[in-house]
């Protein structure tokens, strides 16, 4: 799959909202791998500077300890960072990518372990040749480790810091007139729901009219299931206005 082509993965969130995600191309993934390899080499080289301290214990012992430590670092690097940074390593973070479950769920420790242990199979017969071939022919740009762990690597477009004043357009928020219900919305809405609603508002002009209506209808219906505002508070509001007012409550109130 050429880097000029855009692959996307459509997922359905636990809230029932359908959202497309951009898949990272094999070329971008290779660049991230290059950065990660360099980072690992820096750590291993630094460790090598300490090996003279072990020489009094014997050359063979020092060599064995260095080899074992290097192996552990190579294995642990991606596992630890992908768990601590929710699917990212240094290379993925620099290039705006993230590993995630192919169904849109959070990564589990099992998935992280499996995809990284199988990295050695992906490296065969030369530097990630087998993994690269699988990425090229797989519909979801998955290497062997991804296929076994049911994971994908997605691209995360960079957004400017959201200007909420511009998004809200300084319009009257009828939902804010009911602070006790608004507080309940803030308590019950998950971070994922709030993030999806905010992202939809930020990217609304990129959608065609029909997709825009369907997306905001799905988000608004889910928000209405979380809490129910009085009829007079929602009367006359479109789905997009309801989502905008809800985001105003979730992020600014």
Helices and strands as residue ranges (DSSP letters): E 8-12, E 18-22, H 26-48, G 51-57, H 59-84, H 90-94, E 97-101, H 109-117, H 119-122, H 129-137, H 144-149, E 151-155, H 164-168, G 174-177, H 179-188, H 191-202, G 204-206, H 209-226, H 231-234, H 239-252
